[in-house]
Amino acid sequence: MSAIIQVKNVSKSYWRNSLEIPVLHDLTLDVTEGEFLVLMGPSGSGKTTLLNLIAGIDRPSKGELNVAGTDIAKLNESGLAKWRSASVGFVFQFYNLIPVLTAFENVELPLLLTKLSKSERKKHVENVLNIVGLGDRIYHYPKQLSGGQEQRVAIARAIVTDPVILVADEPTGDLDKTSAQEILTLMERLNKEFKKTIVMVTHDPHAAEKATRLLHLEKGDLV
Amino acid sequence: MKILKLIFKNALRHKLRTTLTIVGISIAVIAYGLLRTVVTIWDSSVDAAGADRLITRQAVSFIFPLPVAYKSKIESIPGVKSVCGAVWFGGTYKDKSNFFARMAIDDNYFELYPEFMISQNEFDKYKKERNGCIVGKSIAEQYKFKIGDIIVLDGDIFPGRWEFTVSGIYKPRNKNTDATQMLFHYEYLNERIKQETAVRGDQVFWYIVKVDDPKNSAQISEQIDAMFKNSTAETKSETEKAFTQSFVAASGAIITAMNFMSYAIIGIIMLVLANTMIMAARERTREYAVFKTLGFSAYHLTSLILGESMLISCIGGGIGIGLLYPIVSGFEHVMPKGFFPFFFIEPVTVILAASSALLIGVLAAIFPIQRALHTKIVDGFRFVG
C-alpha cells in the first residue's frame, strides 16, 4: 500500500507576541491508504496541531506535507480550500453543526460547493444519513438531537463528498460511553467497509482499540 | 439549499434582535425621509418660481408700499409684457392657526400665473363680484369652501371685518404649485382703504412683472430700478426665483440643521446595523471556521455576511419607505395648510433613502467580513464568544 499522507521533517511553532512556542519538532510520518491511525498523547503534545496540518487547516512552519497526492504546503488559501472540500472530511469534538440548519441541510453544506444537481445532492445526503443511522432524523435541527446523533450528523457531513481521508479530533470526547462506542463502531465501519483512511486524535484508550496503528506524541515528538 | 436560504436563516436566528434592528432602520429611514421632504419642499418653492417673472418691491423692504402709478410706467419699458400689483393682506380666518396666504391682486394675476388654473366661468364670475375671491384647491378642501360661500376675515394690516364671496377655486397645474392662496380684487381693498385711511390708498406691496424673454430679466430689472431712482419709493427688482430664495435663505439655519440631522440619521442607522452585524459575526466565529474548513471560500463568507446585512437593511429600508408615504400624508394633514404650500415626497427623497439603506447594508458588513476572512481557521475553533 502506498502512503496517502507523507509528513516529512515538519515543524510547527506558534508566536505569542515575540515569543516562539514550538509545538512540533522535525516530525516525519507516513500514513498508508486505508489505515486507521490513532494519535494519543497528553494535552499540549501537538496531536491536534498535527491533525490540523494533515487536514490543511493550518500550515507548517517548516517541512513537506503531501496529502492525497498534493503538496498542500505549497497551495494558496483558495487552492487549499478547494483541496479540503474534495479530499478531506472533518469530525470535531464539539460537532460544530450549524444550529439553524436541519441535519439534511448540515450534511448538504459541502455538496453546495460541487456541481451536483439538487436531486443528486438529496440522494447523496439521504444515503450518508442512512449509513450513520439517522435516516429518520433528516429534518431535525441539531438542538432536537442527542450528542451522539449530532456527532453522527457531523460524520455524515464529513463523508458526504466521499473524501479519501477522514480526520477526527477527539470525536468521542463530549459523549457518554454508549454514544462514544456507537461513534467508534461507525468510524471502524467507515474504515473497513468504505475504505476511508482515518487519522484520529483521542484520549480514550477504548478508541485506540479500533486503530490499525497507534502513535504517541509527547512534547511535539513521536515516541 | 442555497446560500440565500442560509442568509435568511441567519438573519432570523435572533428574531428579536433582527426585528429591533429592522424597526430601528425603518424609523430612521422615516425620519430621514420626513426631514428630506421638508428640505426638498423648501427648495421646490424656489424651483416653482417662474423664470419669466420679476418682482419689483420697495428697495428698503417689501413691507413698505409702492405707488400704483408705477404700474403704467413699468409697463412702458420695452420687454415688459404685463404688470400686476399685489398686496399682502394678512388677517385672520376664524383662528390665528388657520394660516394661508391672502392677497389682493390685479385682475391680470392669472395671466401671469398660468400654473393657477381656473375655469373661464369662475373667472368671469370673479370679475363681476366686487368682493369675490378665488381660493386654492388645497385650502378649499381643508376649510370646505364652496363657490358662493362667504369668507369673513378679521384684518390686522388692514383692520376691520372683511367679507368675501368665493367666486372660484383654482387648481394647481404642477405638484409644486402653491394651491393654498386666497386671492381677491385689489380694487375692493383699495376703495375701502381710501375711505378709511386715505394715505394708505393707491399703494401695492409689490409688482409682478412678466417679461417677454427671461434672458432680458437682468436688463429690465435695472431699467425698472433706474426709472425710480431718487424717488420717494426706490425699487428693487429681481427675478421671482431670487425673491423666493431670499425668503428661504431667512430659514437657512433651520434648513442646514435639518440637512445635518438627516445625514446624522444615516450615521445612526449605520451604527445600529453595524452593531447587529458585528455581534452576529462574533457569535458565529466558530461557524465561519467550519465553513472555511468545509472549503467555503472568501467569496462565500462575504456573500453570507453581506447578504444578511443587505437583507436586514433592505427590509428596514423598504418598510421605512413604505410607511413614509402614509406618514407624510398624515403629517400634511396635521400641519396648517399654508405652512407648506405643498407637501409631497420627491422621487429623489425615495431614491436617497433607498440608496442610503443599501449603502449602509454594505458599510455595516465591512468590518464583520474582514474579521471573518482574517481569522485563521484554528483561531476560529479556539474562539470562545
Interface residues (C-beta under 8 A of the other chain):
Chain A: N52 A55 I57 D58 E77 S78 A81 K82 R84 S85 A86 F90 F92 N96 I98 P99 V100 L101 E105 E108 L109 P110 L112 L113 R157
Chain B: M1 K2 I3 L6 K9 N10 L12 R13 R286 E287 A289 V290 F291 K292 T293 L294 G295 F296 S297 A298 K376 I377 V378 F381
